[in-house]
Amino acid sequence: MRTCADLSLYLVLDPGLCAGVGMVETARAAVAGGATVVQLRDKTADTARMIETGRALKAVLAGTGAALIVNDDVEAAIQIGAEGLHIGQGDMAVAEARARIGATMLLGLTVETPALAAAVDPALVDYIGAGPVFATPSKLDHKTPVGFDGLAAQVGASPVPAVAIGGLKADHVARVLKAGAQGIAVISAICGQPDPEAAARSLRERCDLLGV
């Protein structure tokens, strides 16, 4: 049986926002501040570069307990030995992704509606990315923002745990958790901040105060 990662503070890396210090150093700092998951997302990188970056991330995360998730690139996820793969609705079929990564790697799936959330097969998918709550410049092709009511509807329909996505900041932690999500996914709230560790710690403290 797979055990889902602690989704409470889920960092999605952005190569542009992280350019100042790099994705690996941003991840190291964020995990030191309390991030529980790091997703490697780089739409400009080929598989070879994803593997190179992912192996460097795997090294700095070793022993921290934080899970490394790879966005979209199944071959990179396998070669890195990542804890998980995350795919969107427009990527490969869920059954194909599960067949390729095997029975033990985590699989996350982005959903944008309650119907998509309800259709998730918990035998294949371990968690959903629910939203987008707000519009975000980090993902220009995102679907229409659903707000916190829409988030709650997606989470309520899902048979698996959910992490909220889409333009979220530290001030949103309480409303994300009230909507039923198990965690908050952030990009610019940590990536590109003057002190990524302090930014992560601020988010972590809010999560801890609310019992996640």
N, C-alpha and C positions, 0 to 999 in steps of 0.2 A: 504493500500500500504506500502511495505517495503521501507525504505530509506537506501541506501548503506552507509556503514561506510566511514569515511575519510581514504582513503587508502594511503595517502601520505608518511607516515613513519610506516611501518608494521614490527614489530619485531616478529620473530619466535624463540621461546625459545628452547634451546638445553640443556638437563640436564647435559651432560658431560662438555660442555663449561662453564655452569653456576655453576659448582660444588663448586667453591670457596666461593661464596656468596649466592648461591641458586637461583632458578628461580623466586621466589616471590620477593626477594629484587632486582634482576636484572630488573624485570618488573617495580617495583616501581620507580627505578632510571631512567629507560629509558623513562617512561611516564613523569616524572618530567623534563626530557630533551627535550621532544617534540614528543615522539612516539604516534601515534594515534590509532594503533591496536596492540594487543598482542595475538599471537597464542600460545596456549599450545600444544606442540608437544613432546611426549615422547613415543617412540616405545617400550620401555622396561616396561612400567607401565601397570598394569591391570586397569580395570574400577574403582575399589574402590580407588586406589591411584590417578588416574586422577581426580576423584571427589574431593578427599581431597585437592589436589594441586589447582584444579580449584576454589574451594570455598575460599581458601586463596588468590588467585589472585583476585577473584571477590571483596573481602573485601578491598584490597589495591587499587584497581582501582575505587572503588565507588566514585562518585562525580568528577572524572577527565575528563569524556567525552570519554575516550579511550574504544574501544570495545574489548571484550574478545572473541576470536574464539578458538574452540576446534578442533584439527586435528583428523579426522577419527572416533573417538569414539562417536557415536551418543547418546548412553545412558548417557555417562558422560556429554555431552553438555546439554542434557535435565535436568539432575539432578542438574547441576551447575546453570542453568538459564543463560547460556552464551548468548551473542548477536548473535553468529553464529557458524556454523559447516563448516569445510573445508575438502573436500574429493579429492582423486586422481582418476585417470582412472581405477586403479585396485581395488578400494574399492567398496562399494555398488552402485547400480544404482542410478542415479540422482533422478528419480521419487520416488524411495523407500525412499531415504534420505529426500526428501521434504515431503513426506507423514508422515514420523516419526517425523520430527521436527515441523511440522505445517506451517501455512501460514506466521507467523510473524518473525521467526528466519532467519537470513541471511544464505545463502549457497554459499560457494566458491568452485570452481572446478579447479584443475590443468590441464592445457593443454600443449601439447608439439609440436603441429603442427598447421598451419593455418586451416586445415580441421577440426580438433577437436574444434578449436575456433569457426569456422563458424557454427558448429553443436550445439552449446550451445543454450538451450531454455531459453530466458529471463523471461519466466513465472515461471521458477523453480530456475534458477541460478542467483545470484546477481552480482558476479564478478568472474574473472578468475585469477589464478596465471599463468603467461605466462613465458615461458622459457624452459629449463634453459639457461640463457645467458652464463654463464661460468660453468665449472666443479667445484664442491665443495666437500670437505671432509666431510661436515655435512650430506650429503645424498649420500651414496655410490652407491645406485641403480638408480641414476638419468639417464635420457635419454641423448643422444648426445647433447652437448651444441650447441645453435643456433646463438649466437652472437647477436649484436644489429640489424642487418638486419632481422634475423629470428624473433627477438622480435617484430619488427615493422610489419612484415607480420602477426604474430599471433594477435597483437593488432588491426590491420586494419580489420581483418576478424571477430573479436568478436563483438557481438551485446550488450555486457555488459562491464562495466569498467574493467580494467586490472591492476594488480600489478605485476611488474617484479620480477622474482626469479632467484636464481642461482649464488652464489659466488660474490655478489655485495657489493661494498664499497662506501664510501662517494664520491670518485672521479668519480663514475659512475652516479651520480644523473642527471647531465645535459643530458647525452646520453640516459638514461632511459626515461626521459620526452620528449626528442626530438623524440623518437620512438613512442610516443603516450600513454605510460602508465600513469595511474593516480597516481602511487606511486612506491616506491622501498621497497622490502622485504629484510631484512637482518638477519643474524644469528651472525656470528663471528665478524661483524663490531661493535656489541654491547656486545653480550654474551662473557664473559671471558676477556673483556677489563679491564684494571686497574681501570678505572672510567667510568662505563656504562652510567651515566648521562651525562658526558662530551662528550662521544662518540655519544650519541643520539643527544645532542645539536649541535654538528658539522654537523650531517646529517640534522637536522631540519633547521639550518641556510641556508644550500645550497638549501633545498626545498623552503624556504621562499623567497630567492633571485630570484628563478625561478618562483615564483607565484603559488606554490601549498601548 
